[in-house]
Amino acid sequence: MNMKRRTPNTERRTSNAERVIRWIGGRVKEDAPVYGTTHRSDSTPNTQRPTPNAQRKTNPHFNLEDRLLEFSARIIRLVDALPNTRAANHLAGQILRSGTSPYGNHGEVEAAESRRDFVHKLKVCLKELKETRRWLRLVKKSKMLPEKTWFSSSRKVKS
């Protein structure tokens, strides 16, 4: 004779949504309310709570995403202005890859999974920017472009 012992859980089956389990003072306590039905009248939804980041006024001079976008666009314009020679085509390819990748890599920075991942991805952006600076210095030193092309904005590039 095979008789199963009846416990409260086997008598009445409940779904996980019907019980909320909380960790309180080293003990697990079960409450009966269904998820989402407990509502404190004095609570504020997360979307309405002010946060320091939401209140901060951003300085457009330091908006890294916009600055990287502008940098990538300027790199594209500069590469298009290079002459159609073997050396210029080689440099154009190098500059185009290293000069536009920081913008894309910055998108990965925003989706970092940890602080270490965040720092690592920012370092990759910095590495690409330093590589681009070296290629640009080589283009300038080789005089592949006239001086007026280099300084299309009010800021001058240091060599």
C-alpha positions in Angstrom: 0.0 0.0 0.0 1.6 3.2 -1.2 0.2 6.2 0.7 1.6 9.6 0.2 1.8 11.9 3.2 -0.4 14.9 2.6 1.2 18.2 3.4 -0.2 21.7 3.1 1.7 22.2 -0.2 0.2 19.0 -1.8 -3.3 19.8 -0.6 -3.4 23.2 -2.2 -1.0 23.9 -5.1 0.1 27.6 -5.3 2.0 29.3 -8.0 5.1 31.4 -7.2 3.2 34.5 -8.0 0.8 33.9 -5.1 3.5 33.9 -2.5 6.1 36.6 -1.9 9.2 35.4 -0.1 11.3 38.0 1.6 14.5 37.8 3.5 14.0 39.4 6.9 16.5 39.3 9.7 18.1 36.0 8.6 14.7 34.3 8.2 12.6 33.6 5.3 9.0 34.9 5.8 6.1 34.1 3.5 3.4 36.6 2.8 0.1 35.7 1.1 -0.4 38.7 -1.2 -0.1 38.4 -5.0 2.7 40.2 -6.6 1.8 43.8 -7.4 -1.3 43.9 -5.1 0.5 45.4 -2.1 0.4 49.2 -2.5 1.5 51.7 0.0 -0.3 55.0 -0.4 2.9 56.9 0.6 5.2 55.2 -1.9 6.4 56.8 -5.1 7.0 54.8 -8.3 10.6 54.7 -9.4 9.8 56.7 -12.5 8.8 59.7 -10.4 11.7 59.7 -7.9 14.3 62.3 -8.7 17.8 61.1 -9.3 21.0 63.1 -9.3 21.7 62.1 -12.9 18.3 63.2 -14.1 18.6 66.5 -12.3 22.2 67.3 -13.5 22.4 69.8 -16.3 24.7 68.5 -18.9 27.5 70.6 -20.3 27.5 70.1 -24.1 31.2 70.7 -24.1 31.7 67.4 -22.2 29.1 65.2 -23.8 31.4 62.5 -24.9 29.0 60.8 -27.3 28.4 64.0 -29.3 32.1 64.8 -29.3 33.0 61.3 -30.6 30.3 61.6 -33.3 31.6 64.9 -34.5 35.2 63.5 -34.4 34.2 60.6 -36.5 32.4 62.8 -39.0 35.5 65.0 -39.3 37.7 61.9 -39.8 35.4 60.8 -42.7 35.6 64.3 -44.3 39.4 64.3 -43.9 39.8 60.8 -45.4 37.7 61.8 -48.4 39.9 64.8 -49.0 43.1 62.7 -49.2 44.6 62.3 -52.7 44.1 59.0 -54.6 47.6 57.7 -54.2 48.9 54.4 -52.9 50.3 55.9 -49.7 47.2 58.1 -49.1 44.9 55.2 -49.6 46.8 53.1 -47.0 46.7 55.9 -44.5 43.1 56.7 -45.3 42.1 53.1 -44.4 44.0 53.1 -41.2 42.7 56.5 -40.1 39.1 55.6 -41.1 39.2 52.4 -39.0 40.9 53.9 -35.9 39.2 57.3 -36.1 35.6 56.0 -36.3 35.8 53.1 -34.0 35.8 55.1 -30.7 32.2 56.3 -31.4 31.0 52.7 -31.8 33.1 51.5 -28.8 31.5 54.2 -26.7 28.2 52.5 -27.2 29.7 49.4 -25.7 31.0 51.5 -22.8 27.4 52.5 -22.0 26.4 48.9 -21.8 29.3 47.7 -19.6 28.4 44.9 -17.2 30.8 45.9 -14.4 33.1 48.7 -13.4 36.1 46.7 -14.7 34.3 46.1 -18.0 33.5 49.8 -18.2 37.1 50.8 -17.6 38.4 48.2 -20.1 36.1 49.5 -22.8 37.0 53.1 -22.2 40.7 52.1 -22.5 39.9 50.5 -25.9 38.4 53.9 -27.0 41.4 55.7 -25.7 43.8 53.3 -27.5 42.0 53.9 -30.8 42.1 57.7 -30.3 45.8 57.6 -29.6 46.4 55.4 -32.7 44.4 57.9 -34.8 46.4 60.8 -33.5 49.6 59.1 -34.7 48.2 58.4 -38.2 47.1 62.1 -38.4 50.5 63.3 -37.4 52.0 61.2 -40.2 49.5 62.6 -42.7 50.4 66.1 -41.6 54.1 65.5 -41.6 54.0 64.0 -45.1 52.0 67.1 -46.3 49.4 65.1 -48.2 46.8 67.8 -47.5 47.0 71.6 -47.8 47.2 73.5 -44.4 43.7 75.0 -44.9 42.1 71.5 -44.9 43.5 70.7 -41.5 42.1 73.7 -39.7 38.5 73.8 -40.9 37.3 74.7 -37.4 38.4 77.4 -35.0 40.5 75.0 -32.9 44.0 74.1 -34.2 45.4 70.6 -33.9 48.7 70.2 -32.0 51.3 68.2 -33.7 
